[in-house]
Amino acid sequence: MTRTGLIHRYRALLPVSERTPVISLQEGDTPLLPTCRMAEWVGAPHLRLFLKYEGLNPTGSFKDRGMTLAISKAAEAGSQAVITASTGNTSASAAAYAARAGMRCVVLIPEGQIALGKLSQALIHGAEVFAVQGNFDDALTMVRRVGEVAPITIVNSINPFRIECQKTGAFEIVDELGEAPDYHFIPVGNAGNITAYWKGYKEYIALGKCRKVPKMMGWQAEGAAPIVKGEAIKDPKTIATAIKIGNPASWKEALEARDESKGMIGAVSDDEIVQAYLALAREGVFCEPASAASVAGLKKFVRSNPALALSSATVVCVLTGHGLKDPERALALVPKPKSVLPTVEAIRGELGI
Ligand code: AN7
């Protein structure tokens, strides 16, 4: 199949017309990777376990799914500038799509708290980046206020076109499996993605494209788990900077996804996230730490649900962003390369072969 981008591919199910200019980088159509040893690693060896590898989108995260429509609709409305608050990936995506559309892009990031890859993307695409002396929630509050008074389109997930096109992730999973999975594991930060996937599954079952919907299993980082705790967190803490969010914009919708699907939203520790991140890397899949929260969540869930340990259910874990986004985290977890003399003997000596 030729890559066309999401707006062309799912046009009939999106709010577009012939008048909508399509701003695309051929996003979507990401791999649904079968796993090798991960099912065993999570303690449920018989699961049919798949990884929706969203890191292979054009800017390296799932954010491109929603951004293609948000920027296209902004262009259709004649907007010349967009603004977003971001823990990194939204800013990278907004910057790239705005560049493509020839629009000005303004980005507010929490100072010193976003991964290097993401920052470099926003800057290289020419976004006007401001490091706010505060956290993501402070930055989002500012974006809402600026959006109210200035002629600029907000492209955070409070922009409904973002969620609307992110739902295509669910379409792709069902299109590929021929049915919805039994469980859908997903990291939760601002809670837009869990909202979008749930919308996608519900639309597909209404269209008769699947006969069931999955249980939506959302995972926050323990130090940034407002939905699990039931109250906003003033000073969220986690190494998974992408989901370091204390007051999610789509909180209510995430609870609906959880409750309507009979799923759950839980929390995993930074250590559990790191262990999943490393286990994924050991089978060739490099995602960013926040993404590994889905797999860490699955492992934790299996521990408290012995029935799942023996089950052959179909499970999809979404890996939301590429590992290259945060090279500093990867390097902090592994030994540095050893310096050797440029001789065969030196290498053989080191390797013992
Ligand atoms: C890799 O970029 O919020 O629950 O500003 O980058 O839909 O927020 C990123 C979120 C998961 C959480 N994984 O998704 C941003 C931003 C990765 C992410 C999430 C994010 P939502």
Residues whose N, C-alpha, C, O or C-beta is under 5 A from the ligand:
A	BS01	AN7	A85 S86 T87 G88 N89 T90 S91 P187 V188 G189 N190 A191 G192 N193 I194 A242 I243 A290 S291 T320 G321
